[in-house]
Amino acid sequence: MRVNNVKAKWKNGEPAFGAWLAIPSSFSAEIMANQGFDYICIDMQHGMIDYQTAVTMLQAISTTDATPFVRVPWNEPGIIMKMLDAGAMGVVIPMVNTVEEARAAVGACRYAPTGYRSFGPVRASIYAGSDYFQNANDEVACIPMIETTTALENLDNILSVSGIDAVYVGPADLSITLGQAPAMDNDGAFEEARLNISGSCSTHNVVAGIHANAGLAEKHVAAGFRMVTISSDQGAMASAARQDIKVVYGSSKEGGGLSYR
């Protein structure tokens, strides 16, 4: 079976850096996947992407060495299994708040006897190999999200669930439930929670992951995070477009830059 290169990096104690896709396009997915990220995550929760488009994006990503992940819309076994069957090498699962929800997430990612995933890897066996069934439980990554105060209260119990490879911090939702404005990074209660999550992950030998940007990567890696999202398709597009506008118009459209009058 195809090796999950992100899990291989984690086993070696190395961080993996990835990009997030919200635009429903196989071509933009192919562009992002060719930039050298360790993983590319298709966002089916908040992105504009449905199942059929996600499949074409997985096909585009598979032309590169980037490991394909999918954030599913919810902790629901049907969509988790369907995206794994489509060739995702890992699933990021939103709003996992209790040990029971964590066990349900793991179960959907694993074939018996360690889970209840139904067999039918229609595309996964093509992408990952004919021996997919024999190795999928080891290579597929199960990544619940920690993004509420309830999840923080149950963190040690969640991290004790066998089969969780990593947990992924959603900074905006976590900030909101801590009484702060949604942001990629916050001081105070959020910072305390961020460090607590990383420390608890280390204790339980689970990888700590977080949604971020390139400017925050060094800070997160220093704190022990080994899954750090540093870019996104819509963010990169908007940033590059703004930069081009500044080149021709200056700091504002009212003056500076080139004159076309």
C-alpha positions, 0 to 999 in steps of 0.5 A: 500500500502507498505509504502515508508520508505525513504519518511517516514524518510524525513517526520520525518526530518531524513536523508536516506542513500543509495547505487548505482547499476551499475552492471547488476546483480540481485545477486549483487543487492540482496547482496547490498540490504541486507547491511542495506541501506535505499534505493538502486538505480538502475542506468539505465543512466550510469550503464550497466543495461537494462530494463529486468535486472532492473526488476530482480534487483527490484525483488531481492531488494524487498526481503529486507526492502531497498526502491527501486529507479531507475535512469532512462536514461532521462526525458522521460515519457515512461521509467519513467512510465515503471520503476514505473510500474515495482515496483520502489518506486521512480525515479531519473530523470537526467538533469532537467533544467527548470520548464517545464521539472520539471512539465513533470517529475512530471506529468509522476510520478503521476496519474490524476488529478495531472499528466498524468501517464498511469495506468498499475502497472503490478508488482508494484501492486504485490510488493506494494499492491492491493491498489496501485492506491489509494496511489501511488501518495503519496508514489512514490518519484519524484526526478529530478536531479540538475546538470547544471548551467541552473538548478541553475538559475532556481532552485527556479522555479523548487523547486516550482513545486508541486509534487517534493519530492526531488532534487538530485545533480549530483556533476560531471556534476554540477562541469563540467558546473561550469568550474571545473573538474568532482569530487564527491566534489569541492571547490569554485563555486561547494561548493557555489552551493551545499549550495545554493541548500540545502538552497533553498530546505529548503525554499521550503520544498523539500528534498536535495539529493546528490551523494556522498560517506561515507566520505562525508556523515557527511558534507552533512547531516550537510548542510541539505541534507537528501538523501545521496548516500554513496556506490556503487556496483562497488566501493565497489567491486573495493575497497575490491579487492584492499584491498585484493591485498594490504594484500598479496602484500603490498603497491605495487606489487613490494615488501612487503606483502607475498613472493611466490618466 
